């Protein structure tokens, strides 16, 4: 029983992805590269963005990830410059829940999903900018942008392999995760 409780608490610790960014014995780029895979909130939203792309056809599959990464980069710049907005962490948490809902209900309507993903990306980027390393924020940003886009592509592939059933089940799981965070 104690082992199960310890494992569960360890999993919950992974959910909070913003405690510190420069990992011991790594540089800014490596820390940025690793950061998106150290928090369940990041993994869930990034894969969900890719899965939303799987609802689209042709080259449009890359629109959700492109919008997210573009606005995440813009948010990072704002955060690094110290432009404060209230409720950023709550907005990041809300992005987890809403990503799950978008997957459950599915949509290929770009006019619906792209503005929402732009906001999610901006909030995630803002949080990264607030907490970016002071030494070399550009390398950190490059790392987390690359890692984020890789998670998006993973979501696209999962969504295309599993089609609608896997996407909806993933949406339920992500929505459930939001209540645990």
N, C-alpha and C positions, 0 to 999 in steps of 0.2 A: 504494500500500500504506500509506504514512504517513497519507494522508487517511482511509482506512478505519479505521486504528487510532485516530486522533484522534477520529473520530465515535463509535466504540465506547466509548472512554473517557469521552466526553461523556455518552453514554447512561447509563453506569454511575454517573456523578456525579449524575444525576437520581434515582437510586434511593434515595439517602440524604436523606430529607426533613426531617431535624431539625437541620440545622446552625445556622440562625439564622432568626429569624422576622420581624423588622422589616426590610423591604426599604428601601434608600435612597430617599428622596423619596416615601415612602408613609406613611400613618398605620397605626394598629393594625388598624382594620377592613379596609382594603385588603390589608394583609399577611396577615391571617387568611383573607380571601377567596381570595387567590392561593395560599396555602400548600398546600392539598390537591392542587393540580394541578402542583406542582413536584417531586413524588416519585413514582416508579413504584409504590412500595409502597402509597402512599395511593390512587392512581388504581385500582390493581388490586383492592384490598379494597373500596373504596367502590362501584365498578361491580359487583363480585361480589355484594355485599349486595343491590343492586337486582335483579340477575339471579336471585338466590334467591327474591326476591319474585315473579318471573315464573312460578315453579312453582305459585303459589297462585292462587286464583280470587277474583274480586270485589274488595272492599275489603281483603281479607287481603293483597294484594300489597304494601301499605304497612306491614305489621307488621314485617318484617325491618328496613327503614330506620328506623322509629320506635323500635324497641328499640335499635338500634345508636346512633342519635343521642342517645337518652335516657341511655344508659349512658356514652357518650362525654362528654356534658356533666357527668355525675357524676364521671367520672374526671378531667376537667379541674379541677374544684373541688378534689378530693383532691390532685392534683398541684400546683396553685397554692398550696394550704395547706402544702405541703412534706411530705406524708405519703408516705414513700418505700417502695416495694416493689421487691424485687430482680427482675432479669431483664425489665424492661419492654421494652427494645428487642428482646430475643430473643423476647418474647411477641408484639410487633408483627410481627416477621419470621415467626414461626410462624403468625400469622393470615393471612399471604399464602398460605402452603402449604395450610393447612386450608381457606381459602376456595376455592382451586382444587379441592381434593378434594370439597368439598361440591357444587360445580357439576358435577363429573364424575359423581358418583354420584347427584346430584339427590335432593331430598327435599321433600315437601310436609308432612312431619311437624313441626309447629310445636314439639312437645315436644323434638325433637332440635335444630333449628336456632336457636331463639330464645335458649336459655341460652348457646350457643356464641357467637352474635353479641353478646350482652350482654357477655360476657367480652372479645371483640375490641374492642368499642366502649370499654369501660372502659380497656383498655390503651392504645388510641390517644389517648383523652382525657387519661389520666395523663401520657403523654409530652408532649402539648401543654401541660399545666399546669406541668410541670417547667420547660419552656423558654419559657413565655409572657413577653411583654414586661411589664416592671414598671410602665410608665407607665399603660397602660389595658388590662388583661387582658380586660375585659368586651367591648370593641369587637373585640378580636382573636378572642375566643371566638365572638361573634356572626358574624363573617366566616367563620370556618372551619366553623361549624355550617351556615350557609347554603350554602356551597360543597360541603360533604359531602353534604347532602341533595340538591343538584342532581346530583351524581355518582350518587347512589342512583337518582334518577328516570331518569337516562340509562340505567342498568343495567336498570331495569324495562322501559323502551321497547325496548332492544336485545334483551332476553330474550323479549319478546312478539313482536317482529318476526321474530327468527331461530328462535324456538321451541327445541326441545330440542337440535337439532344444533349451533347456534351457541353455546348455553350450555355444552355439553360441550367443544367446541373451545376456548372461552374459558377453561374450567376447566383444560384441559391447558396452555394458554399461561401462565396465572397460576401454576400449579404449577411450570412450567419457570422462570419469573421468580424464584420463591422460591429456586431453587438458584443463581441468579446474584447475588443480593443478599448 
